[in-house]
Amino acid sequence: MIPFNVPYLTGAEGDYIADALRIRRFSGDGPYTRRATSMIEEITTVSKPLLTTSCTHALEMTASLLDIGPGDEVIMPSFTFVSTANAFVVRGAVPVFVDIRVDTWNIDERLIERAITSRTRAIVVVHYAGVACEMDEILAIAAAHDLTVIEDNAHGFGGFYRGRPLGTLGGLATLSFHETKNIQCGEGGALLVAGTDLADRAEIIREKGTNRSKFLRGEVDKYTWVDVGSSYLPSDLLAAFLTAQLESFDSIQHARTLIWRRYSASLSDWVRACGALVQRVDTDRQHPAHLFGIVHRNIETRNRFIEHMARGGVKTTFHYVPLHSAPFGRSLIGKISLPVTDFVAAGLVRLPIYPDLERASLDHIVDLVLDFTA
Ligand SMILES: *Cc1c(COP(=O)(O)O)cnc(C)c1O
C-alpha cells in the first residue's frame, strides 16, 4: 500500500538533537530555537517570530493578545481544522462560520460583511492548501470595521499573495510544524506578529506572563509576573529537530511542488470528464504544495474513488468534517446552512504528496486515478 503521508526526515535531525543533548540546554529559547527562528524570519520576512508548541497554541495566543472574551464573535470558515475555532471557544468566544468559495475553497470574502455584528472582534482566514484567500478585499473589510485579521497559515508556510509572504498580511499569523505539515518537528508551531505593538506582549504571554525574555536579553535585571500567560515555548530539543527541517526548506518545497505539478498536469482532463473540481490557483499567488485535492460531484462518487484507489494499493483521505455540523459546533451555534462548505467537504479527496514518494509510485497513482470513471 502506498501510504497517504510519510513524514519527511532530512537526516540531520538526529545529529542536531545529539548536539542539543551535548550542550545540555533543554528548555525553550536556547541556541537551536534561535537558529530555527532566524530561518523562519528569513522565509516569512516577519521579524522575531515566536516558536510555539503548536499552531493550536499560537492561535490561543492570538486570542489572549486580542483579549478576546465571553460573547465576543470571531468570523472564520467552517471548512477548517478544529483548532481554528477552539482557540477562541476556550476563552468563551463564539465562532461565526462563513461559507467558502466553490473555486478556491477559501472563506468567501463576499459573505464576510453581513456576518459582522457589534460583537465581532476578529476575522480568521485559513489559506487552504496554502493558496491565499482574497486578502485585499478581506483587509479592506477589516479596516472598515476596525477588526483584526488573523491568518491561520498552517498550510501556507512559504506561500505568497501578490508578492507578499503569507503570514505578513493580517496583523497576526500562525504556523504549524505538526508531523502532517510540510516542515515538521512532530508537534510545533509559530506565532508571527507583524505589528510591532503586539510583539512585546506576545513574548510575555508565551513566557507564563513574565518578562523573562527581556531578562535573558539583559534588558531588565530581574523577571516577574507582568501579564496573563501560559507556557507556549517548545523545548530546544524540538527546535533542534526543526532546525534540520528548515535548513532543507528549499529542497522539501521543490520535491512537493514537482509532485503537485505532475498531478495538476496529468489529471486536468480527467477531472473535467468526471465533473469534478480542483482548487483554483490564480497567477497572483504561489502556494507551497501542501496538498492536492479533488472535489468529486458528490459523496458517493468520492467514496467510490477512495475504494478504487485502495483496491489499487493507494491510500487516499479526506477532511474536514465541517465545524458547523460537528457535534460540538452544533451544540454551540445550532443548525446553520453552509451549502458550499457541505458540497466541498462531501466531495473532497486528497492524493499522497510527500518528498519520499518515489517516481514509480507517483506514476502508479496517476495511472490508477485515470482508470476511475465517475
Ligand atoms: C494542522 C492545522 C492546525 C493545527 O496545527 P497544530 O500544530 O497541530 O496545532 C490548525 N489549523 C489548520 C488549518 C491546520 O491544518
The ligand as an SDF file (V2000), in Angstrom:
LIG
                    3D

 15 15  0  0  0  0  0  0  0  0999 V2000
   -2.8130   21.4680   11.2970 C   0  0  0  0  0  0  0  0  0  0  0  0
   -3.7130   22.6460   11.4420 C   0  0  0  0  0  0  0  0  0  0  0  0
   -3.8670   23.3240   12.6600 C   0  0  0  0  0  0  0  0  0  0  0  0
   -3.3120   22.8170   13.9570 C   0  0  0  0  0  0  0  0  0  0  0  0
   -1.9430   22.6780   13.9590 O   0  0  0  0  0  0  0  0  0  0  0  0
   -1.2190   22.0390   15.2420 P   0  0  0  0  0  0  0  0  0  0  0  0
    0.1980   22.4850   15.0420 O   0  0  0  0  0  0  0  0  0  0  0  0
   -1.3980   20.5620   15.1290 O   0  0  0  0  0  0  0  0  0  0  0  0
   -1.8330   22.6100   16.4570 O   0  0  0  0  0  0  0  0  0  0  0  0
   -4.6370   24.4720   12.6920 C   0  0  0  0  0  0  0  0  0  0  0  0
   -5.2470   24.9310   11.5910 N   0  0  0  0  0  0  0  0  0  0  0  0
   -5.1450   24.3020   10.4060 C   0  0  0  0  0  0  0  0  0  0  0  0
   -5.8420   24.8710    9.2000 C   0  0  0  0  0  0  0  0  0  0  0  0
   -4.4020   23.1270   10.2970 C   0  0  0  0  0  0  0  0  0  0  0  0
   -4.3290   22.4840    9.1300 O   0  0  0  0  0  0  0  0  0  0  0  0
  1  2  1  0
  2  3  1  0
  2 14  2  0
  3  4  1  0
  3 10  2  0
  4  5  1  0
  5  6  1  0
  6  7  2  0
  6  8  1  0
  6  9  1  0
 10 11  1  0
 11 12  2  0
 12 13  1  0
 12 14  1  0
 14 15  1  0
M  END
$$$$
